[in-house]
Amino acid sequence: MTQPARVGWPTLPTLPTIRSRVTLSIRRHLRVAGVMLLTTLVMANSPASHAAGPLPALHLEPGITVSGLSSGAYMAAQYAVAFSREVVGVGVVAGGPWDCAQGRIDLATTNCSCVTEVCNPTTPSVLAFQATQRARGKAGVDLIDPLEELKKQRVWLFRGQKDHTVPPGNVQAVALFYSEGMHVPASQVKSTQKASAGHGLPVVDVPGAVACGLSEPPYLNDCGVDAAGDLLTWLYPGRTSAGDAANGELQEFDQRPYLHNLEYTGLADTGYVYVPTACKAGQAPCALHVVFHGCRQSRDALDPQGQPVGSSFVQRAGYNRWAAASRLVVLYPQVLPVDTGTPLVGYRYNPRGCWDFWGYTRVFPSTSLHTTKAAPQMLAVRAMVEALRQR
């Protein structure tokens, strides 16, 4: 039987492989340095060169919402817990609860996801209990916001029963984490599932989407379910309606200023933000929704034809048309795929451009600081959020 395509992370490299990669990395960086110097000299004298600018300062409401797919779903759950004072809603599509991997790549690849031949998912109730206990510990030392703040959040969850990449039970664990661990009212948590859905973001009539039951790029699954619209409608009750994405602008922005003075983040140089016309003109207060892409969906990732994904995901995921008519600014931060890291330098190896839910940005990932307010990726995204809020 043909195994379904899987998204994820490779096994740890052997020592000879590490040495080879380090040598290749040094040579590559020397070549790149020479190319960058030449490019800089050329661009300095080229009037046609235009770099992405900073994020615009907009009139935004105080509370934000977040959502994501796969590694992005884990990141959304992490951000919602760590910064629960400001997050009022979270959408999790094919993900799991806060700190699922506990800073261990073996758990990330065999428990929180199944990307090897070994798959040992934890019972949802146990996974939720473990996350609750660890969250209490981190909140006790102010590494995440007070857990009481989670009671105000609205939660939208989706799982596909044919998902062979992230165990569907992990999504159930998120529901239990909120309802039983954090005592969030049941009326604020909505769990949805589709028996025929594989690993991907459910969409409706999107060009290039794959069949509903598949688990392969671009991880936009034609399931007759508009996940982006459904989750935004749940997170913003009475506010949302579908519109035309043309009534707004998808802008590139320079992510580098928001990484200043941070440890290794693994983020790309360029991100995206969608700004509805009404929000850009300051005609009415607007809210902010942050979308965390999945693995192999970032702008610098490569599609099956070897071409950069670019803005394909951010244009086709379905968020922008709802944002246009609902006064929602949508921030799309981007991760950079990296295939030159090794365990010797903090295990930065992330060839598919996944968000950090197992600790690849940390020299000592077992501390699970990547799930807290002290994490480089979390701090970078929060800096972007604050920049958009400036008036």
Secondary structure as a PSIPRED ss2 file (coil, helix, strand):
# PSIPRED VFORMAT (PSIPRED V4.0)

   1 M C   1.000  0.000  0.000
   2 T C   1.000  0.000  0.000
   3 Q C   1.000  0.000  0.000
   4 P C   1.000  0.000  0.000
   5 A C   1.000  0.000  0.000
   6 R C   1.000  0.000  0.000
   7 V C   1.000  0.000  0.000
   8 G C   1.000  0.000  0.000
   9 W C   1.000  0.000  0.000
  10 P C   1.000  0.000  0.000
  11 T C   1.000  0.000  0.000
  12 L C   1.000  0.000  0.000
  13 P C   1.000  0.000  0.000
  14 T C   1.000  0.000  0.000
  15 L H   0.000  1.000  0.000
  16 P H   0.000  1.000  0.000
  17 T H   0.000  1.000  0.000
  18 I H   0.000  1.000  0.000
  19 R H   0.000  1.000  0.000
  20 S H   0.000  1.000  0.000
  21 R H   0.000  1.000  0.000
  22 V H   0.000  1.000  0.000
  23 T H   0.000  1.000  0.000
  24 L H   0.000  1.000  0.000
  25 S H   0.000  1.000  0.000
  26 I H   0.000  1.000  0.000
  27 R H   0.000  1.000  0.000
  28 R H   0.000  1.000  0.000
  29 H H   0.000  1.000  0.000
  30 L H   0.000  1.000  0.000
  31 R H   0.000  1.000  0.000
  32 V H   0.000  1.000  0.000
  33 A H   0.000  1.000  0.000
  34 G H   0.000  1.000  0.000
  35 V H   0.000  1.000  0.000
  36 M H   0.000  1.000  0.000
  37 L H   0.000  1.000  0.000
  38 L H   0.000  1.000  0.000
  39 T H   0.000  1.000  0.000
  40 T H   0.000  1.000  0.000
  41 L H   0.000  1.000  0.000
  42 V H   0.000  1.000  0.000
  43 M H   0.000  1.000  0.000
  44 A H   0.000  1.000  0.000
  45 N C   1.000  0.000  0.000
  46 S C   1.000  0.000  0.000
  47 P C   1.000  0.000  0.000
  48 A C   1.000  0.000  0.000
  49 S C   1.000  0.000  0.000
  50 H C   1.000  0.000  0.000
  51 A C   1.000  0.000  0.000
  52 A C   1.000  0.000  0.000
  53 G C   1.000  0.000  0.000
  54 P C   1.000  0.000  0.000
  55 L C   1.000  0.000  0.000
  56 P C   1.000  0.000  0.000
  57 A C   1.000  0.000  0.000
  58 L C   1.000  0.000  0.000
  59 H C   1.000  0.000  0.000
  60 L E   0.000  0.000  1.000
  61 E E   0.000  0.000  1.000
  62 P E   0.000  0.000  1.000
  63 G E   0.000  0.000  1.000
  64 I E   0.000  0.000  1.000
  65 T E   0.000  0.000  1.000
  66 V E   0.000  0.000  1.000
  67 S E   0.000  0.000  1.000
  68 G E   0.000  0.000  1.000
  69 L E   0.000  0.000  1.000
  70 S C   1.000  0.000  0.000
  71 S H   0.000  1.000  0.000
  72 G H   0.000  1.000  0.000
  73 A H   0.000  1.000  0.000
  74 Y H   0.000  1.000  0.000
  75 M H   0.000  1.000  0.000
  76 A H   0.000  1.000  0.000
  77 A H   0.000  1.000  0.000
  78 Q H   0.000  1.000  0.000
  79 Y H   0.000  1.000  0.000
  80 A H   0.000  1.000  0.000
  81 V H   0.000  1.000  0.000
  82 A H   0.000  1.000  0.000
  83 F C   1.000  0.000  0.000
  84 S C   1.000  0.000  0.000
  85 R C   1.000  0.000  0.000
  86 E C   1.000  0.000  0.000
  87 V E   0.000  0.000  1.000
  88 V E   0.000  0.000  1.000
  89 G E   0.000  0.000  1.000
  90 V E   0.000  0.000  1.000
  91 G E   0.000  0.000  1.000
  92 V E   0.000  0.000  1.000
  93 V E   0.000  0.000  1.000
  94 A C   1.000  0.000  0.000
  95 G C   1.000  0.000  0.000
  96 G C   1.000  0.000  0.000
  97 P C   1.000  0.000  0.000
  98 W C   1.000  0.000  0.000
  99 D C   1.000  0.000  0.000
 100 C C   1.000  0.000  0.000
 101 A C   1.000  0.000  0.000
 102 Q C   1.000  0.000  0.000
 103 G C   1.000  0.000  0.000
 104 R C   1.000  0.000  0.000
 105 I H   0.000  1.000  0.000
 106 D H   0.000  1.000  0.000
 107 L H   0.000  1.000  0.000
 108 A H   0.000  1.000  0.000
 109 T H   0.000  1.000  0.000
 110 T H   0.000  1.000  0.000
 111 N C   1.000  0.000  0.000
 112 C C   1.000  0.000  0.000
 113 S C   1.000  0.000  0.000
 114 C C   1.000  0.000  0.000
 115 V C   1.000  0.000  0.000
 116 T C   1.000  0.000  0.000
 117 E C   1.000  0.000  0.000
 118 V C   1.000  0.000  0.000
 119 C C   1.000  0.000  0.000
 120 N C   1.000  0.000  0.000
 121 P C   1.000  0.000  0.000
 122 T C   1.000  0.000  0.000
 123 T C   1.000  0.000  0.000
 124 P H   0.000  1.000  0.000
 125 S H   0.000  1.000  0.000
 126 V H   0.000  1.000  0.000
 127 L H   0.000  1.000  0.000
 128 A H   0.000  1.000  0.000
 129 F H   0.000  1.000  0.000
 130 Q H   0.000  1.000  0.000
 131 A H   0.000  1.000  0.000
 132 T H   0.000  1.000  0.000
 133 Q H   0.000  1.000  0.000
 134 R H   0.000  1.000  0.000
 135 A H   0.000  1.000  0.000
 136 R H   0.000  1.000  0.000
 137 G H   0.000  1.000  0.000
 138 K H   0.000  1.000  0.000
 139 A H   0.000  1.000  0.000
 140 G H   0.000  1.000  0.000
 141 V C   1.000  0.000  0.000
 142 D C   1.000  0.000  0.000
 143 L C   1.000  0.000  0.000
 144 I C   1.000  0.000  0.000
 145 D C   1.000  0.000  0.000
 146 P C   1.000  0.000  0.000
 147 L H   0.000  1.000  0.000
 148 E H   0.000  1.000  0.000
 149 E H   0.000  1.000  0.000
 150 L H   0.000  1.000  0.000
 151 K H   0.000  1.000  0.000
 152 K H   0.000  1.000  0.000
 153 Q C   1.000  0.000  0.000
 154 R E   0.000  0.000  1.000
 155 V E   0.000  0.000  1.000
 156 W E   0.000  0.000  1.000
 157 L E   0.000  0.000  1.000
 158 F E   0.000  0.000  1.000
 159 R E   0.000  0.000  1.000
 160 G E   0.000  0.000  1.000
 161 Q C   1.000  0.000  0.000
 162 K C   1.000  0.000  0.000
 163 D C   1.000  0.000  0.000
 164 H C   1.000  0.000  0.000
 165 T C   1.000  0.000  0.000
 166 V C   1.000  0.000  0.000
 167 P C   1.000  0.000  0.000
 168 P H   0.000  1.000  0.000
 169 G H   0.000  1.000  0.000
 170 N H   0.000  1.000  0.000
 171 V H   0.000  1.000  0.000
 172 Q H   0.000  1.000  0.000
 173 A H   0.000  1.000  0.000
 174 V H   0.000  1.000  0.000
 175 A H   0.000  1.000  0.000
 176 L H   0.000  1.000  0.000
 177 F H   0.000  1.000  0.000
 178 Y H   0.000  1.000  0.000
 179 S H   0.000  1.000  0.000
 180 E H   0.000  1.000  0.000
 181 G H   0.000  1.000  0.000
 182 M C   1.000  0.000  0.000
 183 H C   1.000  0.000  0.000
 184 V C   1.000  0.000  0.000
 185 P C   1.000  0.000  0.000
 186 A H   0.000  1.000  0.000
 187 S H   0.000  1.000  0.000
 188 Q H   0.000  1.000  0.000
 189 V E   0.000  0.000  1.000
 190 K E   0.000  0.000  1.000
 191 S E   0.000  0.000  1.000
 192 T E   0.000  0.000  1.000
 193 Q E   0.000  0.000  1.000
 194 K E   0.000  0.000  1.000
 195 A C   1.000  0.000  0.000
 196 S C   1.000  0.000  0.000
 197 A C   1.000  0.000  0.000
 198 G C   1.000  0.000  0.000
 199 H C   1.000  0.000  0.000
 200 G C   1.000  0.000  0.000
 201 L E   0.000  0.000  1.000
 202 P E   0.000  0.000  1.000
 203 V E   0.000  0.000  1.000
 204 V C   1.000  0.000  0.000
 205 D C   1.000  0.000  0.000
 206 V C   1.000  0.000  0.000
 207 P C   1.000  0.000  0.000
 208 G C   1.000  0.000  0.000
 209 A C   1.000  0.000  0.000
 210 V E   0.000  0.000  1.000
 211 A E   0.000  0.000  1.000
 212 C C   1.000  0.000  0.000
 213 G C   1.000  0.000  0.000
 214 L C   1.000  0.000  0.000
 215 S C   1.000  0.000  0.000
 216 E C   1.000  0.000  0.000
 217 P C   1.000  0.000  0.000
 218 P C   1.000  0.000  0.000
 219 Y C   1.000  0.000  0.000
 220 L E   0.000  0.000  1.000
 221 N E   0.000  0.000  1.000
 222 D E   0.000  0.000  1.000
 223 C C   1.000  0.000  0.000
 224 G C   1.000  0.000  0.000
 225 V C   1.000  0.000  0.000
 226 D C   1.000  0.000  0.000
 227 A H   0.000  1.000  0.000
 228 A H   0.000  1.000  0.000
 229 G H   0.000  1.000  0.000
 230 D H   0.000  1.000  0.000
 231 L H   0.000  1.000  0.000
 232 L H   0.000  1.000  0.000
 233 T H   0.000  1.000  0.000
 234 W H   0.000  1.000  0.000
 235 L H   0.000  1.000  0.000
 236 Y C   1.000  0.000  0.000
 237 P C   1.000  0.000  0.000
 238 G C   1.000  0.000  0.000
 239 R C   1.000  0.000  0.000
 240 T C   1.000  0.000  0.000
 241 S C   1.000  0.000  0.000
 242 A C   1.000  0.000  0.000
 243 G C   1.000  0.000  0.000
 244 D C   1.000  0.000  0.000
 245 A C   1.000  0.000  0.000
 246 A C   1.000  0.000  0.000
 247 N C   1.000  0.000  0.000
 248 G E   0.000  0.000  1.000
 249 E E   0.000  0.000  1.000
 250 L E   0.000  0.000  1.000
 251 Q E   0.000  0.000  1.000
 252 E E   0.000  0.000  1.000
 253 F E   0.000  0.000  1.000
 254 D E   0.000  0.000  1.000
 255 Q C   1.000  0.000  0.000
 256 R H   0.000  1.000  0.000
 257 P H   0.000  1.000  0.000
 258 Y H   0.000  1.000  0.000
 259 L H   0.000  1.000  0.000
 260 H C   1.000  0.000  0.000
 261 N C   1.000  0.000  0.000
 262 L C   1.000  0.000  0.000
 263 E C   1.000  0.000  0.000
 264 Y C   1.000  0.000  0.000
 265 T C   1.000  0.000  0.000
 266 G C   1.000  0.000  0.000
 267 L E   0.000  0.000  1.000
 268 A C   1.000  0.000  0.000
 269 D C   1.000  0.000  0.000
 270 T E   0.000  0.000  1.000
 271 G E   0.000  0.000  1.000
 272 Y E   0.000  0.000  1.000
 273 V E   0.000  0.000  1.000
 274 Y E   0.000  0.000  1.000
 275 V E   0.000  0.000  1.000
 276 P E   0.000  0.000  1.000
 277 T H   0.000  1.000  0.000
 278 A H   0.000  1.000  0.000
 279 C H   0.000  1.000  0.000
 280 K H   0.000  1.000  0.000
 281 A C   1.000  0.000  0.000
 282 G C   1.000  0.000  0.000
 283 Q C   1.000  0.000  0.000
 284 A C   1.000  0.000  0.000
 285 P C   1.000  0.000  0.000
 286 C E   0.000  0.000  1.000
 287 A E   0.000  0.000  1.000
 288 L E   0.000  0.000  1.000
 289 H E   0.000  0.000  1.000
 290 V E   0.000  0.000  1.000
 291 V E   0.000  0.000  1.000
 292 F E   0.000  0.000  1.000
 293 H C   1.000  0.000  0.000
 294 G C   1.000  0.000  0.000
 295 C C   1.000  0.000  0.000
 296 R C   1.000  0.000  0.000
 297 Q C   1.000  0.000  0.000
 298 S C   1.000  0.000  0.000
 299 R C   1.000  0.000  0.000
 300 D C   1.000  0.000  0.000
 301 A C   1.000  0.000  0.000
 302 L E   0.000  0.000  1.000
 303 D C   1.000  0.000  0.000
 304 P C   1.000  0.000  0.000
 305 Q C   1.000  0.000  0.000
 306 G C   1.000  0.000  0.000
 307 Q C   1.000  0.000  0.000
 308 P E   0.000  0.000  1.000
 309 V C   1.000  0.000  0.000
 310 G C   1.000  0.000  0.000
 311 S C   1.000  0.000  0.000
 312 S H   0.000  1.000  0.000
 313 F H   0.000  1.000  0.000
 314 V H   0.000  1.000  0.000
 315 Q H   0.000  1.000  0.000
 316 R H   0.000  1.000  0.000
 317 A C   1.000  0.000  0.000
 318 G C   1.000  0.000  0.000
 319 Y H   0.000  1.000  0.000
 320 N H   0.000  1.000  0.000
 321 R H   0.000  1.000  0.000
 322 W H   0.000  1.000  0.000
 323 A H   0.000  1.000  0.000
 324 A H   0.000  1.000  0.000
 325 A H   0.000  1.000  0.000
 326 S H   0.000  1.000  0.000
 327 R C   1.000  0.000  0.000
 328 L E   0.000  0.000  1.000
 329 V E   0.000  0.000  1.000
 330 V E   0.000  0.000  1.000
 331 L E   0.000  0.000  1.000
 332 Y E   0.000  0.000  1.000
 333 P C   1.000  0.000  0.000
 334 Q C   1.000  0.000  0.000
 335 V E   0.000  0.000  1.000
 336 L C   1.000  0.000  0.000
 337 P C   1.000  0.000  0.000
 338 V E   0.000  0.000  1.000
 339 D C   1.000  0.000  0.000
 340 T C   1.000  0.000  0.000
 341 G C   1.000  0.000  0.000
 342 T C   1.000  0.000  0.000
 343 P H   0.000  1.000  0.000
 344 L H   0.000  1.000  0.000
 345 V H   0.000  1.000  0.000
 346 G C   1.000  0.000  0.000
 347 Y C   1.000  0.000  0.000
 348 R C   1.000  0.000  0.000
 349 Y C   1.000  0.000  0.000
 350 N E   0.000  0.000  1.000
 351 P C   1.000  0.000  0.000
 352 R C   1.000  0.000  0.000
 353 G C   1.000  0.000  0.000
 354 C C   1.000  0.000  0.000
 355 W C   1.000  0.000  0.000
 356 D C   1.000  0.000  0.000
 357 F C   1.000  0.000  0.000
 358 W C   1.000  0.000  0.000
 359 G C   1.000  0.000  0.000
 360 Y C   1.000  0.000  0.000
 361 T C   1.000  0.000  0.000
 362 R C   1.000  0.000  0.000
 363 V C   1.000  0.000  0.000
 364 F C   1.000  0.000  0.000
 365 P H   0.000  1.000  0.000
 366 S H   0.000  1.000  0.000
 367 T H   0.000  1.000  0.000
 368 S C   1.000  0.000  0.000
 369 L H   0.000  1.000  0.000
 370 H H   0.000  1.000  0.000
 371 T H   0.000  1.000  0.000
 372 T C   1.000  0.000  0.000
 373 K C   1.000  0.000  0.000
 374 A C   1.000  0.000  0.000
 375 A C   1.000  0.000  0.000
 376 P H   0.000  1.000  0.000
 377 Q H   0.000  1.000  0.000
 378 M H   0.000  1.000  0.000
 379 L H   0.000  1.000  0.000
 380 A H   0.000  1.000  0.000
 381 V H   0.000  1.000  0.000
 382 R H   0.000  1.000  0.000
 383 A H   0.000  1.000  0.000
 384 M H   0.000  1.000  0.000
 385 V H   0.000  1.000  0.000
 386 E H   0.000  1.000  0.000
 387 A H   0.000  1.000  0.000
 388 L H   0.000  1.000  0.000
 389 R H   0.000  1.000  0.000
 390 Q C   1.000  0.000  0.000
 391 R C   1.000  0.000  0.000
